[in-house]
């Protein structure tokens, strides 16, 4: 992960560092702050492979462009996908500005001149290799700019999956490779308009990405004792049976994943030798039956919760 913030460099060098960071990690762009004295930014970039980057950028109001001199200098032809938290304007060379609503997806080819006007905004950004994307979604080459509403088929799944990659980057070459494949498949589905043929082609990646989002939702709601597959399905806009099928492909059930995640949370609390009682820790982890908790804990870890807590207390003495 690479990061750059306004406060990392002196005021006189900020624009130079900003241009260098963006050019090296994402795209060749030129920026002009609306107010140079109060201009701030915070950028991060994570590299899935040599041509695929996911990141975030937070800017105060700024004007930007990819002018012809930069096109000639760097020869970039890849696609830049962005999702903003504020409405903004983008204009391809020779065309009128287009207003992009917050949450919508834009996909812009770096081989085309463009300009944009951003209010203070937080944006999610992904750099995608043109040839790899076009092999999955030939339609991408029909336009230099694709504007995809947030309501489009697959858009929320693509956006959610990129959020996961930024929050919990995959470890190791195999993990990065799988995540990259899923990302391109989801982008292709959105670009191709969510057709049945496109969905069938990327079905394994759709399931894998959806399962990761389901797991993330479970972990966020882990301590709710009333959490159920039906509640998760409602939040994800899918059916409980679909969630069960996704887990079955990994050889487990929704209930097993939930139970094991709660057990892991309880084990961490016990290992910290907190003053809380075993029953309090169990309830805080989402269990509402202490005898059931004690039984499954011992099955999972080969010791009782009281034994784990006692061992942790001895280590602290």
Helices and strands as residue ranges (DSSP letters): E 2-5, G 6-8, G 11-13, H 14-25, E 30-33, E 41-49, E 52-59, E 62-66, H 68-74, E 79-84, E 88-92, E 98-100, E 105-109, E 114-118, E 121-128, H 130-136, G 138-142, E 145-148, H 155-167, H 172-191, H 196-201, H 203-220, H 229-236, H 240-248, H 254-271, H 278-284, H 290-301, H 305-316
